[in-house]
Amino acid sequence: MTDTTHTENADETPVDPVERVLAHAESRSGVHVFGAAQALQSQSTVSYGDSDGDQWDREERAALRRVPGLSTELEDVTEVEYRQLRLENVVLVGVYPQGSQSDAENSIRELAALAETAGAVVLDGVLQRRPHPDPATYIGRGKAAELRDLVAAVGADTVIADTELAPSQRRALEDVVKVKVIDRTTVILDIFSQHAKSREGKAQVELAQLEYLLPRLRGWGDSMSRQAGGQVGAGGAGMGSRGPGETKIELDRRRIRTKMAQLRRQLRDFAPAREAKRSERKRNTIPSVAIAGYTNAGKSSLLNRLTSAGVLVENALFATLDATVRRAEAAVGRVYTLTDTVGFVRNLPHQLVEAFRSTLEEVGQADVLVHVVDASHPDPAAQLATVRDVMGDVGARSTREIVVFNKADLVDDDDRLVLRGLEPDALFVSSRSGEGVDELRAVIEQALPLPAIEVRALVPYDRGDLVNAVHESGHIVSTSHEEGGTAVHAHVGEKLAAELAPFAL
């Protein structure tokens, strides 16, 4: 196998692993080869400031610890070398119809970033133009043979297809290229399984993985079933079908279905506690603001900049899987919540949308939606469309939306004009430098909905707790200090209105 370890001279600038896509490839008939991947932010522009809070999770996630006394290899292998030896070397492959070359290139660059996030080294990537994917081998048997030669030339051990392959396509392609073949959905599920931390997040990921695995179990199917039995006329399969019981694959399927049912019950059990917290916030008229957007757009960085929340920030896709709710306070003292949510990606597997529906409820039931877009991404319009499609699925289409172009420090004035054409009312923000954060905070505060009940009351000075509650959960129109107490004109919720009723003017 060709040695694929990346070496650099001391005086050379280090190369981002994602930038090595297609470093060794040559153009072939019917196969399109393209340049560097751009889905991840350049490492030279990544920084973690004081506003991000403590970032212990990022260090823990990146750590790889050796267990002394277990290795049968050379004793002087360093930890870094040990990690590099076990990274999968992958080649990417995609199919696109005529006229969609640019979209296909952006999609496979994103797949390169997904593979890097999952822990692979991307050696090469190819695209084939054809009206429809081949139903047998995805790219056709001839191009599959060319792919086999490319895989052997660069020393790859895995091929990743930029789609969700049918089980038969994956097996047929594996038979030709002679290495493991996986698809885009498998990579996304693998990243989710690595990054899930909470019990609910882990259960959601496991459910999605089992839903994906169930139809892909290999076996003989009904023709070799040992469960049939009985006479043909009585609904059985007749002679030769009366066996001792379940086959191995039937047993596996039953266990998977049983486990899926357990996970669904477990996820339902999480719902009451989450709903109770949400109801308490509504009862106290605390508005909720959800931060949604494409993966790696900088949502967690923005939450940290707005609240110093200390949420994990990493230059990786799907770094955040568990919804994080943080308290924020408006300039006038009104309290509201900011929620960091899981990111979206093009062709997000439907299993994940279903499994993470409880997490996405935070988006659907928010009062205000901060839609974060990566200003430096090569195709921001596709990001906007993808996120809005998913938001429509979870019932957030009518929610007040504030579009924010994050990473504004990475784009020039010409790029800003193009982005302004996409979204004329959007804000330009940089979580890294702080540009536009104060303006965003002001726009969010203006967008918060007013509580339902308008009150005018003269609150005695010994009931300062009520005035403080109005500041926190209500919207104050005016206050003045009178002889008998504090005169308050405000919009408040039902609970607080009832407490203020004895002092109404």
CORLINTA-V699531 format. One record per run of one state. SS is the DSSP state (2 for helix, 1 for strand, 0 for the rest). FROM is the first residue (numbers start at 1). TO is the last residue. If there is no record, write none. Layout:
{{SS | FROM | TO} {SS | FROM | TO}}
//
This chain:
{{0 | 1 | 16} {2 | 17 | 20} {0 | 21 | 27} {1 | 28 | 28} {0 | 29 | 30} {1 | 31 | 32} {0 | 33 | 42} {2 | 43 | 45} {0 | 46 | 49} {2 | 50 | 52} {0 | 53 | 55} {2 | 56 | 62} {0 | 63 | 78} {2 | 79 | 85} {0 | 86 | 87} {1 | 88 | 96} {0 | 97 | 100} {2 | 101 | 118} {0 | 119 | 119} {1 | 120 | 129} {0 | 130 | 133} {1 | 134 | 134} {0 | 135 | 137} {1 | 138 | 138} {0 | 139 | 140} {2 | 141 | 154} {0 | 155 | 157} {1 | 158 | 161} {0 | 162 | 166} {2 | 167 | 177} {0 | 178 | 179} {1 | 180 | 183} {2 | 184 | 195} {0 | 196 | 198} {2 | 199 | 214} {0 | 215 | 220} {2 | 221 | 224} {0 | 225 | 231} {2 | 232 | 234} {0 | 235 | 247} {2 | 248 | 283} {0 | 284 | 286} {1 | 287 | 294} {0 | 295 | 298} {2 | 299 | 307} {0 | 308 | 323} {1 | 324 | 329} {0 | 330 | 334} {1 | 335 | 340} {0 | 341 | 343} {1 | 344 | 344} {0 | 345 | 349} {2 | 350 | 355} {0 | 356 | 356} {2 | 357 | 364} {0 | 365 | 367} {1 | 368 | 374} {0 | 375 | 379} {2 | 380 | 393} {0 | 394 | 399} {1 | 400 | 406} {0 | 407 | 407} {2 | 408 | 410} {0 | 411 | 412} {2 | 413 | 422} {0 | 423 | 426} {1 | 427 | 428} {0 | 429 | 436} {2 | 437 | 447} {0 | 448 | 452} {1 | 453 | 459} {0 | 460 | 460} {2 | 461 | 473} {0 | 474 | 474} {1 | 475 | 482} {0 | 483 | 484} {1 | 485 | 492} {0 | 493 | 493} {2 | 494 | 503} {1 | 504 | 504} {0 | 505 | 505}}
//
